[in-house]
Amino acid sequence: MDLQPFIERILEVENLTDNLEDSQAKRLLDWGIGQLPVLLADLADPIGAAEKTGDLMRVMRSINRLIPDRAALSPDDLSDLAEKAAAAFPKARVSMDAGAAAAALAGLDAGQALEYLLGFVTGTPSGKTPASQTGSAPVRPEPAAPPEPPAQPKLSFFERLFGKR
């Protein structure tokens, strides 16, 4: 499915970022656009894809609204965001304590609060999403690191050349 119409839809709507500074607005837009390939991957129906894009945009709009008021957020505000996130990201587990999250957001600057909320909606408790680490990549689980090989004793040049005696 061609993502360009959905990308353009996100980029055209001003109220997704109108309360944010330019760098935060760019980050939120990049993040939202980066979610599209994952969210729309299994959808062949353009109407279903438009609905899923609308769910994503509701999340983005809520984040845009919450960032400036982060010092006065209530747990209800974050519960509302969690409901919208559950609609957009059904596979993510948004299970953070809304009261603790509201308290944590009060002490963060706008950029940190944005990263925290992006983590909140995608179910990443640290507040850091894979997208935040790579620019605008879609949210995907990190692969496990391969196990390290067992340590080999150091051999001298001659032992490696002729074998250990």
C-alpha positions as CSV (number, residue, x, y, z in Angstrom):
1,M,0.0,0.0,0.0
2,D,1.2,3.5,-0.9
3,L,1.9,5.4,2.3
4,Q,2.3,8.8,0.7
5,P,-1.4,9.9,1.0
6,F,-1.3,9.1,4.7
7,I,2.1,10.9,5.2
8,E,0.6,13.9,3.4
9,R,-2.4,13.8,5.7
10,I,-0.2,13.9,8.8
11,L,1.9,16.7,7.4
12,E,-1.1,18.8,6.4
13,V,-2.9,18.9,9.8
14,E,-1.6,21.8,11.8
15,N,-3.2,20.9,15.2
16,L,-0.9,17.9,15.5
17,T,2.0,20.2,16.4
18,D,0.8,23.8,16.9
19,N,1.6,23.8,20.6
20,L,5.2,22.6,20.2
21,E,8.5,24.2,19.4
22,D,9.9,23.5,15.9
23,S,12.3,20.7,17.0
24,Q,9.6,19.0,19.1
25,A,7.1,19.3,16.2
26,K,9.5,17.8,13.8
27,R,10.2,14.9,16.2
28,L,6.5,14.2,16.7
29,L,5.9,14.3,12.9
30,D,8.9,12.1,12.2
31,W,7.7,9.7,14.9
32,G,4.2,9.6,13.5
33,I,5.3,9.1,10.0
34,G,7.7,6.4,11.2
35,Q,4.8,4.5,12.7
36,L,2.8,4.2,9.5
37,P,4.7,1.3,7.9
38,V,4.1,-0.8,11.0
39,L,0.5,0.3,11.7
40,L,-0.6,-0.2,8.1
41,A,1.5,-3.2,7.2
42,D,-1.4,-5.7,7.4
43,L,-4.1,-3.5,5.9
44,A,-4.9,-3.7,2.3
45,D,-8.1,-1.7,2.6
46,P,-7.6,2.1,2.2
47,I,-10.6,2.8,4.5
48,G,-9.1,0.7,7.3
49,A,-5.7,2.4,6.7
50,A,-7.4,5.8,6.9
51,E,-9.0,4.9,10.2
52,K,-5.7,3.6,11.6
53,T,-4.0,6.8,10.5
54,G,-6.8,8.7,12.2
55,D,-6.1,6.8,15.5
56,L,-2.5,7.7,15.2
57,M,-3.3,11.3,14.6
58,R,-5.6,11.4,17.7
59,V,-2.6,10.2,19.7
60,M,-0.4,12.9,18.2
61,R,-3.0,15.6,18.8
62,S,-3.3,14.5,22.4
63,I,0.5,14.6,22.9
64,N,0.6,18.1,21.3
65,R,-2.0,19.3,23.8
66,L,-0.4,17.7,26.8
67,I,3.2,18.9,26.4
68,P,2.6,22.6,27.2
69,D,0.4,21.7,30.2
70,R,2.6,18.9,31.5
71,A,3.1,20.5,34.9
72,A,-0.7,20.4,35.6
73,L,-1.5,17.0,34.1
74,S,-3.9,14.8,35.9
75,P,-3.9,11.0,35.9
76,D,-7.2,11.3,33.9
77,D,-5.4,13.2,31.1
78,L,-2.9,10.3,30.8
79,S,-5.7,7.7,31.0
80,D,-7.4,9.4,28.1
81,L,-4.1,9.3,26.1
82,A,-3.7,5.6,27.0
83,E,-7.1,4.9,25.6
84,K,-6.3,6.6,22.4
85,A,-2.9,4.8,22.3
86,A,-4.6,1.5,22.8
87,A,-6.7,2.1,19.7
88,A,-3.7,3.1,17.6
89,F,-1.2,0.6,19.0
90,P,-3.3,-2.5,19.9
91,K,-0.1,-4.6,20.3
92,A,1.6,-2.2,22.7
93,R,1.0,-2.6,26.4
94,V,0.2,0.8,27.9
95,S,0.3,-0.3,31.6
96,M,2.1,2.6,33.3
97,D,0.7,4.1,36.5
98,A,-1.0,7.3,35.2
99,G,-0.5,9.1,38.5
100,A,3.2,8.4,38.6
101,A,3.5,9.4,34.9
102,A,1.8,12.7,35.5
103,A,4.1,13.4,38.5
104,A,7.2,12.5,36.4
105,L,6.1,14.7,33.5
106,A,5.8,17.7,35.7
107,G,9.6,17.8,36.2
108,L,10.6,17.3,32.6
109,D,11.4,19.9,30.0
110,A,9.3,19.8,26.8
111,G,11.7,17.6,24.8
112,Q,12.0,15.1,27.6
113,A,8.3,15.1,28.1
114,L,7.7,14.4,24.4
115,E,10.1,11.4,24.5
116,Y,8.4,10.2,27.7
117,L,4.9,10.4,26.2
118,L,6.1,8.7,23.0
119,G,7.3,5.9,25.2
120,F,4.1,5.9,27.2
121,V,1.9,5.5,24.2
122,T,4.0,2.7,22.6
123,G,4.2,0.8,25.9
124,T,8.0,1.4,26.5
125,P,8.3,2.2,30.2
126,S,11.6,3.9,29.9
127,G,10.0,6.7,27.9
128,K,12.5,5.9,25.1
129,T,11.1,4.3,21.9
130,P,13.2,2.7,19.3
131,A,12.1,5.5,17.1
132,S,13.7,8.0,19.4
133,Q,17.0,6.2,19.1
134,T,17.0,6.0,15.3
135,G,15.2,9.1,14.1
136,S,11.9,8.0,12.7
137,A,12.1,4.2,12.4
138,P,8.9,2.3,13.2
139,V,8.5,0.8,16.6
140,R,9.8,-2.8,16.5
141,P,11.3,-5.0,19.3
142,E,15.0,-4.8,19.7
143,P,16.7,-8.1,18.6
144,A,18.5,-10.0,21.3
145,A,22.3,-9.7,21.3
146,P,24.1,-12.9,20.2
147,P,25.8,-14.8,23.0
148,E,29.5,-14.1,23.3
149,P,31.8,-17.0,22.4
150,P,33.7,-18.6,25.2
151,A,37.1,-17.0,26.0
152,Q,40.0,-18.7,24.2
153,P,43.4,-18.7,25.9
154,K,45.9,-16.4,24.1
155,L,48.4,-18.2,22.1
156,S,51.7,-16.9,20.9
157,F,52.5,-16.5,17.2
158,F,54.4,-19.8,17.1
159,E,51.8,-21.7,19.0
160,R,49.2,-20.6,16.5
161,L,51.5,-21.4,13.6
162,F,52.7,-24.8,14.8
163,G,50.1,-25.8,17.3
164,K,50.3,-25.9,21.1
165,R,52.7,-28.6,22.4
